Amino acid sequence: MITTLHGERKRPDFLVYDLEWVPTWRSDGSRNDNAMGLRMAGVYDGNRYRWYKSIDSFLTGELTHRNRGRWFYAHAGGLADFQFVIERLKALGFYVQGSCSGSSVIIAHVSRAVWKDGRWRPGKDRWHFVDSFWLIKDSLRNIGKWTGVGGKGNEDESVDYYADAPILELRDYNERDCQILYQGIKLFEETLYELGGQLKMTQASCAMDLFRRRFLQEDIETSGAINTIARKAYFASRVEVITTHCDEGYYYDVNSSFPYAMTFPLPGELKGSYRGRPKGDPEDLWMADVDVEIPEQYFPPLPVRVEGRLFFPTGRWRGWYSNVDIQEMLKVGGKIHRIHESYTFRPMTDLRDYCLTLYDIRKKSDGVLKIVCKYLLNSIYGKFAESDLKAELIVNPPEVKRGYEMMTPGVFLHEKVVPIPHMHVPISMHVTAIARRTLYQYMGLSSDLHYCDTDGFSTTQLYQDGNELGDIKLEKRLKKGRFVQAKVYDIETEDGTHIVKAKGFSKMNLAKFEKLLNYEEVEYVRMARIRENARKGDFAPRESVIKKGLRRDAVSKRHFYPDGHSRPWDISELYSCF
């Protein structure tokens, strides 16, 4: 059940920490001496900065009874800084429960083991290490600008502070970074409090807390069975190449596409279930198991998931869809051959009030308030579809329980199902469907399309700009564009600047992009993730040279002709491809 919150708001006690170490590789490609060796650890609690020369001294100085219950924030710490910490926590016998996202540990609860009742148990003193990038998804340099603290300590990017700076100079640099992050989190907290919420460990949790405290009018009953069905009708955004290249064009974005989608009525409590067509009031929202058919056309609207990937084909198939998707399909000549089962929901507008209020505040504000409102608007909808299957990294457990997978002695991975009271997937299902519909309708006004990505697209059509929620906005004028596959493209703007993107490839540039076009591998250096190291039996931080390229045999989102134009797949073609 999604319940309203009325309890007293709390202000968690937090501090920030930041580590400096020697990178494996110099900018000239040579290897550093003492690669990945720690140089220092800095801590700032809003009043006092202190620094340590080793992780052991950091743990001794900070994991104290005085600091029990504190949140230790580090920016992108779940990928990097915490690796140095967890290595020593394991060696020193601390008990760690880490919540994982991918290979990163975004939240880790740490305690000392104590002997009680004839067995080792977690102690009462607990400390919480949190990745602040999941709260403020921006660089420290930008956080320094909007907090007024100043830029990131290393303003001269040509100087390799990590490897070469004297320790006292490095300490000053580290202190500035700690102050930037602390002030960013503190201002985030104060802004949330003014809006009626409170600081939580992640951005999405902050948004959900604010929604339930200030905007949710009445409790909403939820259902595990309905959530399971709704996930079948819950599709991601539309991202696909339509034409592989263009000469001149315009790239548009939909203003706050997902917040705009939430201004429409969204599913509240379940109202009815039916064999066949939904019944009830015309304004009810619904989802259904349907047998559909879409005739041959250039740009069909209905998504289908094939082998875990999203396509927008023509043809006939069966699947679960929201009424938003089905109604859009009918507008372009699609047919419903049969509705097997359906569920209806009472419409609710509490998220509309949430979005319109925050968007209005954002429009009238600048600085921190504007940024926080943007974060809260964009992070709320996915929280309703949060998975209840959680991956947990466990270090030095007092006992090894059933279901623990040992990665290396003393380190285990455990997947468990946890209750998610606010899970109501029909909300997220409808929000993404409405966002796709908005994008589809704008794109339908153009006869010459190149590429689309979530809330934006490239075209030769000139549109009228607007500033309101859901209006379209010209982002950039294109001189040339090359679109390879979803989230892999090179756009040259009017001034000759190249915007090169390739999801999954860090620090992409034009030279690397040209290699990808030729299906050559590109190299990049990244820090090995905690779970990767655990499987190797060694938590010691390390960097790896990764080689990666595009797959020649990957099935494209559409069928392409030699001239770079395309058509949608027929569903039968897709099934034969996999």
Secondary structure, DSSP 8 states (H G I E B T S, - for coil): -B----S------EEEEEEEE--SB-TTS-B-TTTT-EEEEEEE-SS-EEEESSHHHHHHHHSSGGGTT-EEEETTTTTTHHHHHHHHHHHTT-EEEEEEETTEEEEEEEEEEEEETTEEEEEEEEEEEEEGGGTS-S-HHHHHHHHSS-S-S---TTS-HHHHS-HHHHHHHHHHHHHHHHHHHHHHHHHHHHHT----SSHHHHHHHHIIIII--S-B---HHHHHHHHHT-----EEESSSEEEEEEEEEETTHHHHHTTS-EEEEEEEEEESS--S-TT-EEEEEEEEEE-S-SS----EEETTEEE--BEEEEEEEEHHHHHHHHHTT-EEEEEEEEEEEEEE-HHHHHHHHHHHHHHH--HHHHHHHHHHHHHSGGGGG--SEEEEEEES-SS--TT-EEEETTEEEEEEE---TT--HHHHHHHHHHHHHHHHHHHTT-S-EEEEETTEEEES-------STT-EEEEEEEEEEEEEETTEEEEEETTS-EEEEETT-TT--HHHHHHHHTT--EEEEEE--HHHHHHHT-----EEEEEE---TT---SSEE-TTS-EE--BHHHHHHH-
